[in-house]
Amino acid sequence: MKKVLTNVIYQDGGLTPDGPTGYQAEERHGGLDWPAAAHTMIGRERLDNLHDCLERVVADGVDGDLIETGVWRGGACIFMRAFLKAHGITDRRVWVADSFTGIPEVGADGHPLDRELALHEANGVLGVPEEEVAENFRRYGLLDDHVTFLPGRFRDSLPQAPVEKLALLRLDGDLYESTWDALTHLYPRLSTGGFVIIDDYVIPACRAAVHDFREEQRIDDPIRRIDVCGAYWRRSL
């Protein structure tokens, strides 16, 4: 499944602002390229981390559903649904949260670190419609009533989302605002023993939001690095 999601089998090239590139195995493994066709860009190490967190959630009986905020083509969420199906787990749901239009343009009142990123300029690659993500689930035979889409900006979609408890919260929104909004509205629903995975911890804006939130909430659970990009922690209280 991991080889298919990262497309190391057919080895599609990458996409850059300057045009397409050839397949580069090390970059794909590390989740450092924007694949032309693969359904995830998080690479093997972050997929392995997701797998490990899912295994520990099940083994330890951590209550709750699974969510990703910022899903691109849906690969990580598809993996989560595949994991549940492979293990015969029917009492957990996968929540798929995204604007499905790309990264929002940051206005003058936005966080300065977000303005510096200007990621909206890459929405030709980063913006994937909800219908396309749903179709990707369908192609794996995993589009069912255990998958729920939450379209819209996180500040609008998450406060009223009917998510009761979470066992795993995976953030991949890049921006300070996106990271802050996801943590603010979802961390209170994370069960003790649940995992927070930060895909974009390498990005200063995202990292600042994580540190600010943890300081405000007095969270001192250790942050552990996954690879050069991602990090995670496990909730103890």
C-alpha angles and dihedrals in degrees: 000000000000092000091051095047092050091039095226086147098065093022103217117195128248133259124231135171086257095052140275124330133198124264113284114191098202093050092048092049091050095044091241101132137063102238119222094220112000116112095229136037097192096096131219101294094054091044089052089050091051090050092050093049091050091050091051093047090055096041092050096042095238107179123233150049133291126249139179121195108205108023107175104191092354101252099137092046090047088054091051092051091046090052092052092048094047090053094045092242111160103163098071131074133208114226117203111201122183142125086238087210099078133253113340117242110252115234130211090274093053126104110287092230089055092050090053092056096056089188092162086079088071096052090116084075102023099047110084118173119238090241091058093049091049090050090053089055090048093053090059091047089245104112102110142122091288088071121074126184121216106194123191141051110319094242088060103035104039106053093064098029110131092237110136105176133005131202095182131027116188116188121199104154099116096208131091090236094049093047093046093048093049093049093044095052102033109032092073087060094051113110122232106271092029124130133241112201118192109197095183100044089130091065110089094221093053093043091051091053091050093050094044092050094047091049092049092048094040092237112168101168105133118261111227124200119234100187136321091305112029139057139174145189136199120232113240100176 
